Amino acid sequence: MKIQRMPSLAISALLLVSISHTADASDWAQWRGPNRDAKSQETGLLDTWPEDGPPLTWKATGVGGGYSSIALANGRIFTMGDLDDGSYVIVLNEADGLPIWQTRIGEAGGHKRYPGPRGTPTIDGGDVFVLNQYADLVCLDAESGETKWSVNLVDQYGGKMMSGWKYSESPLVDDDRVICTPGGSNGTLLALDRKSGNKLWQTEGWTDPAGYSSVITATIDGTRQYIQLTGKSVAGIEPVSGTVLWQADREGKTAVISTPIVQGNTVFVTSGYGIGCNAFRITNDGTNWQTEQLYANKEIMNHHGGVVFLDGHIYGSSGGTFRCLDLDSGELAYAGRSAGKGATVYADGHLYLRSEAGPVALIEATPTELVEKSRFDQPDRSEEKAWPHPVVANGKLYLRDQDILLCYDVKKN
């Protein structure tokens, strides 16, 4: 794999204010943050923004085409993008957006209308794990960018997707395992040894094609498990053996993308294309697992911006509206207009909604009504949809839009 160092990396960074960086526990080292729930641990953030948005700290260009969000750890920002000769992992300095290294991991391209990588890197224990649009799963040294191992989920593990939008998953790293979803008749879920890339297990009896969701971990009735959503079902998998603990049928359509939410014994899933949301109660009587559908409705039809659970409620986009749903009952708490259809993340009492059209809104995290505190239009918009999820970490708001990455200071003075 080709590695390029900072002098040859075509990225420019505009430093607008002086910064001093101190790494802390608020890093965002994987998809949707530390717990894969889109909740930032940040506090002391701005309650409102100026009309043109919070202060812009820096802008980096040259991160390539595609829809990957960012991961942030130990003073470095990791993302993926298509450059002229392939798909790359690209690493920047957190303090100023200047380049550190980039490594080619596969071919560029993918879907004709929406090319480029979609997944977010996962940083763990000095390694970075990535999955590109062509199913290349790669482990690299986070410091140097050297490739440690690489496999292809289609060629080596029979991967098959539910539709043709290409692989979008962000790998899960759990102890000595890397978990991903090739889909197909060889087994929906796959575990690899994180050090060697060798296969540990692939699910038997669960052979759904892969959707576009990413795996989470949860503990239900005392049993830790992996939970994943496909276009045909949602299932819980025992981590060490790969045994399918339970499986609930749930038919999706076209593309099932949003990450599941687990609260207690309740598993909540949602997707777009007219499908809506479902909640399942998962229980174990000491011998067997049972699944019970609590409700299925169209109150939230989240396409791919994800949803957030807070204090008994689910928040997220549904079409062009922003909605709040009572998790237990499935009843709608409110629906209203904000910045538009987009991706949602929570931090310090507020929901950050990044519209696919560009506007970014700050919404009060309350189930009583939609209270939009601030909104600004992202500058330097590309001609593509702004699908990469926003990230709030270490007092900064990050917005990726194709070839650019914007870093805003959202910390109170």
N, C-alpha and C positions, 0 to 999 in steps of 0.2 A: 504494500500500500504506500502511496506517495505522501510524504510529510513535507510541509513547507513551513519554514520558520518566519518569524516576524518580518524581516526585511523584504521578503518576496510576497507577503500576503497583502492583497490589494484592498485594504480596509483603511478608511480615514476616520479619525475621531476628532470631534470639535469639543474641546474642554471649555465649558462656559463658566464654571465656578471652581474655586480651589476646593479640593477634597482630601480628607485624610481617612483612610480605610482601616477599620479594625474588624476582623472576622468575629462573628458571634453566633449564638444559637439560632438566629433567625434566617440562616441559609435555607435555600429552596432547592434541594439536591435531586429532585425528581418531579415527574408529572404530578401536578396539582398539590405539590408541597410535601412536607414531612410525612403526613399521614394519608396522602392521596385523596384528600377531602376538600381541597381548594380553600383551606383556612390558613391564613397567615398568623403567626404568633406575634406580629408587630403590635406595639402600642405607642401612644404619643404621636399619632398621625394627624394630619390636617383634617378638620371637620368640614371645611369648605375650600374651594379653589378659586383663584382669580378667573376672570372670564376666558382668558386664553390658556388656562390650565396651570398646574403647579410649575415651579421653576424647572426648566430643562437643564439637567446637569451635563449631559453629553449626548451626542448622536454618532453612532458608528454605521458605516456603510460597507458593503462588500460581503455581507453574510449570506448571500446567495438567494436563489429562488426557492419557494416552498412555504410550508405552513407550520413548521416546527415552532414550539414555544421554547423557553429557555430553562436550563437548570443552573443553579448557582451554588458554589461551595468553595470554601477556602480562598476567597478572593478572586475566583475565576468564574466566568460565564460560559456555558456550553450550549451550543445549538447545532442544528444541521441545515444545510442548504445546498442547492444545485449550483455549481459553477460550470464553466464551459466544458470541462472534460469529465465531469462525474459528480456524484453526490459526496459531500464532505461533512465531517465533524469540524466545527469551527469554534475556537476558544479565544475569548477576549479577557482583558484585565477588568475586573469589576470597578476599579476606581476611576478609570478614564476611558474605557471602551477600546483601548488600543489592542492590537492583535498579539497573540502569543504563539499559537500554532494552528495548523489546519491539516487534516489527514483525509485522503480520499478513501472511501469505503465501498464504492460501487458505481454503477452507471447513473447518469442523470436521466431525467424524464419521468415517465410514469403515465398517469392519466393524461389524455390529450389536452383536455381543457384546463385541468388543475395539476400541472406537473410539480415534482419536487417532493422532498421528504415531509412527513406529517408528524412522526413521533417525536417525543422529547427525550433527550439523553437522561440516563440515570447514573449518578456518581456515588460510588460506595467503596470505601477502603482503598483509595488510591487508584481505582479503576473507573472507567466510564463505559457504559453499555448502551448501544444504540441499535435501532432497527430502522432500516431505510425503506423506501417505497417498494423496492424489488425483493423484499424479504431477506436481505443480508443482515444478519445479527452479528454484531462485531463487539469485541472487548478490546479497549485500548488503555494504555497507561495514561492516567489523567495528567501527569506531570509533563511527559515528553511527547505524547501523541503516538507512540509506537504501538502497532497492532500486536495484540497478544494471541488472539484467535478469531476466526470468522467461520460462520456456517450460513447456509441458505435454507430457510424453512420450507421452501417449495422443493428444491432439488434433493435435499437430504431427508426431509421429514414429511413429504407428501402434502405440503400445505395447499389449502384451497380456501378461497374467500367466498362470501355470500354474493358479492357483486364486484364490479370492476374498478373500484376507486383506489386500489392498491393498498398495501399494508400501512397502517396508521398507528399501531400500538406502541406504547412506551414500555420497555421491559421492566419487570419487577425483579429486584434483587432481594433475596430473603435467605439469610444465613449463607450456606454454601451453594445456594441454588439461584439460577436465573430462570425466571418463569415467563413464558410467552405463549402465543396462541396461533400456531400454524393453521389449525382447522383441518378438516378432511378425514378420510377414512382411516388414516393411521392413528388418529387421536386428536381431539380438539386442543387440549392443553399439553404443553411440553415443559419439562424441567431439564436444564443442563447444569453440569458442574461449572461453577463460576471460574475456576482456575484453568481448566482444560478445555471447556466447551463441549465435553463429552456428554452424551445423553444419560440421564438418570432414570427418567420415566416419561411415558407418553400415555395419556388416558386411554384406557380400554372401556368400551361401552358408551363413551361420549365422543361422537364423531361429527358433530355439527361443523359446517364450514365456519371459518372465522368471520366475525364482524369487525368492527373498528374500535371497540372498547378496550380498555386496559384493565388488567387484573388488579384486585385489591386483596388485602388480608383482613380477616375479621375473626373474632371468637364468638361462637354461638353455642349456648348451653355447655360452656366449658371446653369446647373443641375448637382449636385454631384451624383455620382453613383458608384456601384461596377461593375467591368468588369471581366469576366471570359471566358476562352476558354475550350471547350470540344472536343471530337472527331467528333462532328456533327455540332457545331456552335460556335459563339462568341456572347455574349449578355451583355447588360447593365441593371442593376437592381437598383431600387430606394431603398435607405438604410433603411428607416423607415418602409415601408409597405411590401417590398419584391416584389413590382410590377415589371413585366418585361417591361422595357421601349422600348427596341428594341432588335432584334435578327437577325443575319445574318448567313445564312447557310454557312458552311465551313467544308468539309469532310476531316477528318484526317485518319490515318491508324496506326494500332498496338498500338502506344502510342503517345499522344500529350502532351508535357511536358513544353516547354518554356513559360515563363511569358509574357503576352501581353505588348506591348509598346503603350502609348497614347501620341500624340503630337497634341495639338489643337483639331481639329475635326477628326484627322486621328487615326485609330486603326490599329496597325500592329501586325500580328501574324505569327508564323513560326513553322514548325515541320519537322521531318525527315521521313525516310521510303519512300523516293521518292516524298513527297508531295510538299515541298517548302514554299513559303511565300505569304501572301495576305495583302493588305491594303484596308481598308474600310473608306469612309467618312460618318460620323454620324452627322446628322443635325436635328434641330427641328424648325418647322415653326410657333411655338406658340401654335399649337394644336396637331400635330402628329410628330412622329419621323420617319426619313427616313434613310435607309442604301443604300450606293452605293459602289460597289466594284471598286476600282481604278485600281488595277492590281492583277494578280495571276501569279507567275512565280516560277522557280526553282533556282533562283540566290543565295538564302540562304535557305538551308534545315538544320535548326539547330535541332539537336537531343535533347539534354538536358543541354547543357552548357550555354544557355541563350544568349541574345543579349543586346547591349548597344546602346542607342541613344545619339549622340553628334553632335551638329551644323548641323542639317539637314541630318545626315547619321546614318545608322545602322551598327554596327560592331559585328562580331561573327564568330564562326566556322560553316563550312558547309562541312561535310565529313572530309577529312584530310586537307582542306585548311582553311585559315583565310580570311575573306571577308569584304568588305565595300560596302554598298548599298546606293544609293540616295533614301531617304524616299519618296519624292514627286513623282519621276518618276518610281521608281522600277528598275532603271538601275544600273548595276554593276559599281562601281568606281574602284575597284581592287580585285584581288584574288591572293593569294600567299601562299607559304609554310612557316610555322613557326614551333612551337613546336609540332603541331599535333592537332587532334580533342580534344576539351576540353571546359572548362568553362572560362568565361571572366568577369572581373570587371575593372572599371575605377578608377584611382586616379591620380591627379596632372599631367595632360597632357599625361598620359600613360595608356595603356591597359595591364592588367596582364592576360596572357593566361596560364591556368593550364591544361596541356595535361592529358588525362586519362591514358596515358602511363607513366607519371611521370615528364617529363621536364616542366619547368616553364619559360615563355618568357616575356620580357618587350618590348612592342611595342609602338612606337610613335603614338599618337592619331591624325593622319592626313589622310584626304581622298585622297591625291594625289598618294600615293604608300605605300606599306608595308615596314615599316622601323623597323626592329627588333634591339633593342639597346643592349639587353643582354639575356642570357639564362643559366640556370643551371639545373642539374639533381637532383631531390628530393632524398635525402638519405633515407635509411631505408624503401625502398618501400615494400609494401605488394605484394602478388600475385594477388590481385584483381585490378580492374580498379579504377583509382583515380578520382571518380566522384564528391566527395564533392566540392562545389564551394569555391574558395579562398575568403578570407576576408582581407581588408585593413582598419585598424582602430587604432587610437591612435599611429601612427607611426610604426605599426607592420603589417607584412604579416603573415596570419595564413593559414596553409595547414593541413587538416585532411586526414588521410589515414588509414581507418579501426581503429585499436586499438591505433594509435598514433596521436598526435597533435603537429605540429611544429610551433614555433613562431620565426619569423625573424625580425630583426631591419632594417627597410627601411627608417629611418629618416636620413637626412643629419646632419653631425656634426655641 
